[in-house]
């Protein structure tokens, strides 16, 4: 049969035959050589894109916490594959692999004869090198059309396959080609490559495979869809038959003895069905995992386009070291569980950040992450902003008053400066508050009220903060101007959780903007670090598939006078002893913080810090804070008429910080510059009269007003009025 007839017969059978099985490829022959030249059968370089490899996240201690993958694959070197596995695969797929060139002439001839007899493609003749070429083309395909073209039973495709194979056999050794094939081949059950297959099928690395297991995986390569053990019993039976065929073939080739084959055949399939979970839903720390995932997907440092960044995450084979601290995370989770149940609709969320570096050490929440609503799971990152997989957040409440306090200190006010703070406050007139564009904001008729109709009295920066008095902070904001408070807040990193612009309204100081725990904790970390703002940091190191390492250092800048930050800490420290957290108490070391209860009890916060660690805890209902407020609710098995910042969020913060800081040497705040901030300036507090024996109830009432705890008093159970802050 001459070359022309052989080619025609091959096309009719659906395979390329004589043009592939030419002596010039594997031997010598004038006629064959001429045919090759006519078909332009010359080596052609194959583009081999990196194989999709899984990306792994590690905690700060180097332990794996999550993985992402497009294909479940872990590439290994040939010496990491058991010799029996290599022998089994070569025996069934291409037993003359080490003897022939890019094509196995004998195998192709046998396939041709079989196909001509049956009138169709019933037997393949591709060498391992050719199979590798096809797998590369399939993996490189971006569309379904390209994938179909990569496996189409056409003469042109087979010719191209041969051209690539010829180039590969010149470029690599046989061992290198075998290694590449073992890593790219699909074995079924979602396992790509021999290492992933060994772990998925038999719960062991490829280096530990025995004869029966090796024969099973070698048999799976031919048609993994038909022999996928994860599909049904029929598929497992088909895989068992293929395993036994491999064993019989190995006996014929004298690679094993009949007795060894019989012993291997006597074993059950042994499929372990080892799950390979991917994504954040199955991570031990799902909310932190979501933060890291979205940091990569939205940061141009990891790729110019979303598509590039997604490919890097799912296929890049990265090893990512993160900042999360298992001990601190466990402390937060334990504290949250103590006060809030996974079954509660309101969700408690907490973030912990290191001042001076921005490292995120904790991201925890009371409800489990996932899409099962019946199990009360939540499907977004309640601890972070929308950019990092979160939602719209909750109104910040009185934790925002710290920014107004800091602005006042920056403007030169002293600790005992203050003014009368009545039960209700109305702006002096339209234009009392202007946003940073100079626009008038607010309505002169809008009244802000304190915790109760009878609260108020003369308040200073200290007493007004400790009592979280709404009317005091409205007057203070008016005094230092709304725009300056907004600008300072932005310097501290404050931003809305939904990514929108901050609402520059007169009640800005009362916390009307919806925010997230990461943002609030990081803004308070500026006070703890004496004026240093650091971008939140979740990733410290990325190692690529080739072992190249890139370090990610903190990005920090000075945004506040250190002495102003110290002065803020000096006042906020008193919240634990003289203010709204006095009923909860401190943590046994220097700490400062602020409760936050929003208007109409839609959310409750506590944000605080030590020199070592800053943290914020929020509590609110994701179904809609205004439609599902925190009044008359049962949370963690306890009933609350009203939920204040010190009711649940404060105790969670206290317990979690004690646990998180255990074993860490306590650090102290820098002493306040009393010469600069002590005493008072023009707005000095009047000295209270000493009570005499004949003083009547009127004076007692005045004294009570003077030292009223204000709107966040956890012990007050009377009429709270309209204003909350």
LUMNUDREN-805846 format. One record per residue (C-alpha): x, y, z. Coordinates in steps of 0.001 Angstrom, whole numbers, padded with zeros to 6 digits, always signed. Layout:
# LUMNUDREN-805846
XYZ;...
This chain:
# LUMNUDREN-805846
+000000+000000+000000;+001646+003322-001034;+001592+006542+000975;-001327+008129-000901;-003578+005090-000422;-002540+004809+003197;-003391+008441+003881;-006765+008087+002208;-007500+004987+004246;-006493+006801+007410;-008846+009666+006693;-011662+007234+006005;-011004+005576+009356;-010986+008901+011140;-007301+008797+012057;-004070+009904+010517;-002086+006822+009621;+000625+006464+007040;+001641+010101+007058;+002213+009718+010786;+003664+006222+010669;+006480+007152+008343;+009940+005600+008512;+011424+009081+008239;+010041+009832+011689;+011140+006586+013207;+013484+005289+010511;+014542+005812+006868;+012685+005679+003565;+012805+007732+000381;+009075+007547-000381;+008117+008401+003153;+010569+011281+003265;+009095+012758+000121;+005621+012479+001586;+006767+014246+004735;+008208+017129+002743;+004959+017421+000818;+003002+017568+004070;+005523+019985+005588;+006108+017676+008527;+008742+019743+010264;+009128+020285+014016;+007056+023191+015292;+007511+024822+018702;+004592+024211+021064;+003471+027009+023350;+003202+025422+026803;+001316+027770+029143;+001856+027080+032847;-000526+024429+034122;-003377+025617+036314;-002140+025104+039863;-004028+025583+043101;-003380+028639+045248;-002985+028045+048979;-003543+030489+051853;-001543+030122+055068;-002105+031776+058435;+000592+033790+060197;+002059+030519+061536;+002326+028905+058103;-000639+026533+058413;-002997+026138+055441;-006382+027813+055941;-007859+027797+052418;-007193+026981+048790;-008467+028133+045416;-008248+026211+042175;-009569+026052+038641;-008252+022508+038434;-007248+020410+041421;-003578+019919+040644;-000260+019747+042485;+002642+019327+040085;+005460+017032+041194;+008811+015955+039810;+009250+012479+038355;+011217+011276+041373;+008146+012048+043500;+006116+009471+041582;+006354+005816+042601;+008340+003795+039985;+005473+001297+039756;+003152+004137+038741;+005455+005133+035904;+005739+001516+034792;+001973+000956+034880;+001216+004062+032843;+003842+003369+030179;+002724-000278+029954;-000867+000558+029081;-000429+003817+027190;+002861+003553+025276;+005034+000568+026222;+007725+001437+023610;+007872+005045+024863;+011609+004940+025564;+012425+003221+022226;+010523+005198+019570;+010599+008803+018418;+007700+011237+018608;+005444+008558+017141;+005128+004826+017791;+005021+003350+014273;+004031-000143+015434;+001258+001214+017635;-000060+003443+014871;-000024+000561+012393;-001966-001631+014812;-004477+001161+015366;-004826+001628+011593;-005484-002041+010991;-008062-002158+013766;-009800+001003+012606;-009904-000135+008974;-011464-003404+010090;-014163-001745+012196;-014786+001179+009889;-014379+003698+012701;-012028+004966+015386;-011945+002154+017929;-008267+002244+018823;-005842+005130+019171;-002199+005117+018227;-000928+008249+019928;+002343+008178+021814;+002619+009698+025273;+004305+012686+023650;+001364+013166+021289;-001084+012780+024165;+000799+015458+026066;+000523+017785+023057;-003233+017284+022916;-003591+017967+026648;-001576+021185+026331;-003794+022416+023491;-006951+021551+025429;-005696+023346+028538;-004674+026408+026537;-008094+026665+024873;-010074+029689+026052;-013389+028825+024396;-015424+025671+023841;-014729+026009+020104;-010984+025979+020732;-011364+022959+023001;-013280+021060+020313;-010633+021959+017736;-007942+020586+020054;-009556+017120+020048;-011174+017077+016590;-010548+013765+014691;-009130+015513+011626;-006000+014987+009536;-004881+018602+009986;-005121+018347+013760;-003097+015120+013813;-000481+016643+011518;-000101+019633+013827;+000066+017286+016801;+002927+015413+015151;+004818+018607+014295;+004631+019664+017943;+005640+016193+019157;+008696+016222+016895;+009825+019524+018426;+009182+018321+021978;+011276+015184+021501;+014183+017390+020484;+013629+019836+023330;+013128+017410+026252;+014346+014041+027461;+011892+011164+027680;+011800+011474+031466;+010932+015168+031197;+008093+014423+028777;+006754+011675+031044;+006859+014041+034028;+004944+016684+032097;+002351+014153+030989;+001819+012819+034516;+001195+016358+035755;-001208+017415+033003;-003262+014226+032600;-006826+014088+033927;-007711+011014+035994;-011356+011675+036826;-013134+012744+040032;-011873+016282+039525;-008222+015225+039895;-005734+016739+037459;-002214+015352+037591;-000895+012279+039343;-000360+013882+042769;-003922+015200+043038;-005248+011880+041721;-003302+009830+044266;-004636+011983+047114;-008187+012115+045734;-008451+008381+045024;-006279+006836+047739;-005469+009537+050320;-001722+009305+049760;+000965+011058+047712;+001989+009694+044319;+005287+008505+045795;+003480+005941+047980;+001209+004279+045411;+001266+000470+045359;+000760-001824+042353;-003044-002050+042524;-003405+001704+042997;-000936+002514+040235;-002757+000191+037832;-006053+001854+038744;-004810+005347+037949;-003030+004205+034805;-006295+002688+033654;-008253+005857+034395;-006306+008006+031945;-007800+006582+028737;-011418+007624+029367;-011748+009341+032752;-015362+010309+032109;-016389+006646+031726;-014350+005395+034679;-014909+008270+037115;-015431+006496+040482;-017313+009470+041804;-020189+009049+039331;-021842+005715+040084;-021366+001987+040587;-021205+001359+036851;-018269+003735+036508;-016456+002100+039416;-016962-001299+037817;-015529+000039+034550;-012512+001413+036430;-011949-001945+038127;-011985-003650+034719;-009468-001148+033388;-007237-001738+036420;-007226-005461+035760;-006483-004884+032075;-003449-002823+033061;-002282-005616+035351;-002676-008211+032588;-000747-005989+030189;+002058-005586+032703;+002271-009383+033003;+002516-009744+029208;+005278-007185+029136;+006979-009023+032008;+006905-005963+034238;+005240-007939+037042;+004688-011628+037722;+001339-013410+037327;+001260-013892+041091;+001702-010154+041717;-001095-009446+039273;-003376-011977+040938;-002751-010472+044365;-003483-006984+043070;-006662-008141+041316;-007889-009685+044556;-007984-006240+046167;-011049-004034+046118;-010993-000795+044162;-010105+001062+047358;-011421+004450+046243;-011242+006788+049285;-013231+009690+047825;-011091+012301+049591;-012861+015626+049255;-010792+018547+048018;-012664+021605+049223;-011899+024890+047582;-012969+028468+048167;-013798+030413+051303;-017008+028597+052203;-015011+025643+053512;-012209+027690+055062;-011728+027689+058823;-011697+031486+058625;-014199+032270+055847;-014528+036026+056420;-010784+036593+056438;-010480+034294+053424;-013028+036451+051581;-011026+039538+052449;-007835+038052+050972;-009666+036711+047926;-011191+040088+047140;-007945+041907+047873;-006374+039928+045023;-009370+040207+042697;-009652+043996+043063;-006002+045054+043401;-004201+045901+040151;-000931+044847+041763;-002089+041292+041025;-003084+041862+037396;-004255+044639+035090;-007717+043178+034486;-010236+041254+036617;-009750+038266+034317;-005984+038260+034846;-006400+038499+038611;-008953+035689+038672;-006666+033434+036622;-003774+034187+038957;-005812+033263+042021;-007334+030087+040620;-004492+028859+038400;-001347+030608+039576;-000064+028040+042037;+000607+030718+044641;+001444+030166+048280;+000100+033158+050183;+001157+033905+053737;-001427+035993+055577;-001674+037946+058809;-004444+036093+060614;-003482+034880+064088;-005153+031569+065100;-004870+032299+068837;-006413+035736+068573;-009077+034477+066171;-010012+031718+068622;-010328+034275+071437;-012692+036403+069343;-014803+033440+068276;-015092+032232+071879;-016182+035666+073114;-018729+036119+070331;-020180+032663+070948;-020607+033512+074638;-022958+036416+073904;-024488+035771+070468;-025850+032536+069021;-025350+031315+065458;-029151+031081+065301;-029732+034756+066162;-030757+037043+063320;-028622+039952+064589;-024970+039267+063795;-021954+040242+065875;-018817+040951+063836;-015296+041711+065017;-011977+042771+063524;-008608+043111+065266;-005736+045104+063765;-002170+045783+064873;-001490+049513+065352;+001532+050718+063410;+001407+047927+060804;-002239+047547+059803;-002003+043748+060022;-005448+042169+060304;-005225+039528+063020;-008906+038652+063449;-012075+038645+061368;-014883+036824+063134;-018682+036776+063163;-021460+035044+065069;-023196+033590+062029;-021615+030973+059800;-020689+031848+056245;-022552+030108+053426;-025628+030102+051254;-027954+027960+053360;-030615+030339+054705;-032327+027537+056617;-029155+027188+058686;-029075+030962+059183;-025857+031235+057177;-024795+034562+055750;-023472+034837+052196;-021263+037922+052378;-018409+039316+054449;-020110+041030+057397;-016756+042056+058881;-015497+044064+055895;-016529+046557+053239;-018125+045817+049872;-014747+045951+048126;-013678+042939+050171;-016850+040927+049757;-018929+042745+052351;-022239+044556+052308;-023407+048021+053275;-022380+047789+056948;-024154+049381+059918;-024385+052969+061133;-021348+053707+063262;-023165+055369+066107;-021271+057046+068933;-017922+055474+068051;-017768+058318+065493;-017620+060857+068351;-013943+060005+068834;-013188+061790+065540;-014881+064977+066739;-012995+064720+070033;-009696+064362+068158;-010549+067353+065960;-011271+069498+069031;-007942+068561+070608;-006200+069257+067323;-007863+072685+067265;-006386+073508+070667;-009224+072728+073085;-008226+071396+076476;-009593+068597+078629;-011835+070800+080771;-013113+073012+077987;-016820+072606+077446;-020272+074194+077441;-023798+073596+078648;-025359+070587+076991;-029145+070588+077345;-031447+067640+076857;-032243+068813+073341;-030128+070579+070717;-031211+072592+067693;-028759+074411+065450;-028548+078147+065951;-029670+078687+062393;-029554+077468+058820;-025896+077416+057872;-024543+076414+061255;-023174+073305+059524;-021562+073280+056103;-020017+070370+054210;-016521+070556+052753;-017862+072164+049573;-019385+074966+051587;-022956+073780+051150;-025353+074300+054047;-026527+071025+055521;-029171+070113+058056;-032461+071638+059050;-032643+074261+061831;-035842+072663+063080;-034250+069227+063556;-033743+068504+067230;-031128+066098+068576;-031840+064777+072049;-029843+063098+074752;-030562+059814+076406;-033413+061189+078462;-035410+064389+078694;-033697+065372+081963;-030078+064733+080926;-027578+067421+080218;-025674+070009+082171;-022261+071534+081610;-020037+069009+079832;-016322+069056+079126;-014302+067127+076566;-013830+064510+079256;-017272+064233+080808;-019046+064753+077496;-017076+061857+076003;-017394+059572+079008;-021156+060085+079010;-021369+060093+075193;-023679+063102+075332;-025299+063763+071974;-026023+067462+072453;-022480+068104+073662;-020997+066558+070528;-023374+068422+068245;-022239+071704+069810;-018589+070556+069698;-018870+069677+066013;-020468+073069+065352;-017590+074701+067228;-014744+072974+065322;-016791+072785+062058;-018217+069757+060323;-015683+069859+057491;-012697+069607+059821;-014233+066583+061529;-014889+064945+058148;-011352+065640+056942;-009793+064198+060087;-012017+061125+059815;-010822+060568+056263;-007201+060919+057373;-007893+058099+059813;-009183+055961+056949;-012897+056259+057607;-015022+055366+054601;-018466+054007+053938;-018755+050231+053698;-020647+050451+050412;-017851+052464+048803;-019932+055618+048467;-019016+059087+049682;-019295+059855+053366;-022509+061665+054237;-021373+065112+055338;-024392+066042+057424;-024790+067757+060776;-025259+064407+062552;-021943+063109+061182;-020551+063105+064728;-023393+060842+065865;-022278+058160+063400;-024893+058206+060637;-022543+056658+058067;-022679+052893+057537;-019263+051339+058140;-017604+047985+058848;-015489+046633+061741;-012220+046511+059776;-012502+050198+058887;-013474+051309+062392;-010804+049201+064106;-008176+050555+061726;-009218+054159+062339;-008912+053680+066117;-005501+052059+065548;-004272+055526+064550;-004806+056709+068130;-003054+053608+069454;-000030+054113+067187;+000281+057787+068127;-000875+059157+064803;+000303+056559+062298;-002261+055463+059714;-001566+052102+058034;-003469+050548+055171;-005157+047331+056380;-002779+044477+055588;-003883+040859+055074;-001071+039460+052896;+002577+039490+053978;+004171+037197+051398;+003392+035518+048089;+005530+032733+046633;+004840+031827+043004;+004974+028381+041433;+008668+028836+040649;+009600+029696+044221;+009982+033436+043636;+008961+035315+046779;+007451+038800+047054;+007128+040476+050439;+004327+042906+051312;+005356+045476+053895;+003077+047801+055902;+002141+051049+054171;+001968+053709+056856;+002066+057484+057107;+001797+060068+059869;-001675+061631+059856;-001926+063050+063368;+000244+064811+065920;+001403+062096+068370;+000507+064300+071345;-003041+064764+070029;-003365+060987+069700;-002089+060604+073271;-004666+063128+074460;-007458+061195+072721;-006278+058003+074427;-006175+059824+077760;-009870+060694+077533;-011043+057427+075951;-009284+055501+078735;-011788+057010+081149;-014696+055374+079316;-013876+052161+081239;-013734+053796+084654;-015965+056872+084512;-018088+056373+081436;-020365+054090+079498;-018184+050980+079982;-017762+051396+083732;-020298+048647+084357;-018293+046268+082156;-014810+047269+083259;-011386+047217+081690;-009041+044458+080602;-006272+044710+083191;-003932+046819+081063;-003908+050241+079422;-006906+050440+077105;-009112+053103+075563;-012375+052901+073691;-015824+054190+072893;-019293+052668+072946;-021626+053289+070059;-025388+052979+070149;-027159+054281+067073;-030352+056311+066730;-033398+054088+067353;-031100+051217+068427;-030460+050014+064873;-026923+048878+065721;-024562+048672+068688;-020772+049034+068610;-017696+049068+070739;-014337+050175+069365;-011217+050255+071468;-007511+049617+071603;-004359+049075+073567;-000915+050089+072302;-000642+046493+071008;-003999+045861+069359;-007081+047717+068080;-010495+046135+067689;-014068+046961+066760;-017235+044947+067378;-020528+045660+065614;-023976+044210+066247;-026885+044604+063851;-029461+042756+061786;-028440+042084+058153;-032107+041886+057131;-032224+045658+057530;-031175+047528+060654;-034018+050056+060524;-036673+047415+059962;-035168+045070+062558;-033786+047203+065376;-032283+045996+068640;-035253+046622+070924;-037237+043883+072577;-034899+041205+071244;-033493+037942+072526;-029816+037499+071674;-027669+034653+072904;-030614+033376+074936;-030938+036665+076872;-033720+039192+076489;-032872+042885+075978;-035353+045735+076142;-032713+047922+074480;-029257+046922+073228;-026567+049505+073969;-022927+049536+072942;-022034+048278+076419;-024695+045539+076440;-023128+042985+074081;-020460+044560+071853;-018523+045916+074837;-018365+042595+076720;-017384+040769+073509;-014567+043275+073008;-013413+042890+076613;-013367+039085+076675;-011806+038727+073227;-009069+041288+073903;-008131+039630+077194;-007796+036310+075373;-006045+037733+072320;-003451+039611+074370;-002740+036760+076771;+000999+036174+076896;+001787+039535+075285;+003684+041982+077469;+001379+044896+078357;+002366+048220+076822;+001436+051586+078280;+000046+054671+076615;+002331+057681+076423;+001490+060191+079132;-000661+063128+078087;+001061+066482+077754;-000859+068189+080563;+000737+071539+079854;-000817+071447+076394;-004112+069676+077078;-004687+069811+080825;-006972+072336+082470;-009076+074532+080263;-008959+077510+077969;-011704+080014+077272;-014524+077484+077671;-013672+076402+081172;-015985+074253+083233;-017534+076095+086216;-016511+074721+089547;-019385+072849+091246;-020539+074262+094554;-019783+072268+097620;-022905+070719+099063;-023891+072189+102442;-026170+070718+105020;-028929+073176+104128;-028666+072655+100369;-032019+071595+099027;-033077+069208+096253;-032606+071942+093639;-028821+071932+094118;-028770+068146+094168;-030500+068136+090777;-027891+070568+089440;-025082+068292+090577;-026769+065271+089046;-027073+067106+085735;-023419+068112+085896;-022208+064516+086157;-024891+062775+084128;-023573+059766+082232;-025536+060643+079119;-026879+058717+076177;-024898+055498+076417;-025452+054819+080149;-025993+051041+080246;-027809+051281+083554;-030428+053803+082532;-033699+052074+081737;-036020+055063+081417;-037345+056887+078407;-034371+057253+076075;-035824+059934+073851;-035306+060235+070098;-031638+061014+069739;-029092+058235+069964;-025880+058967+068064;
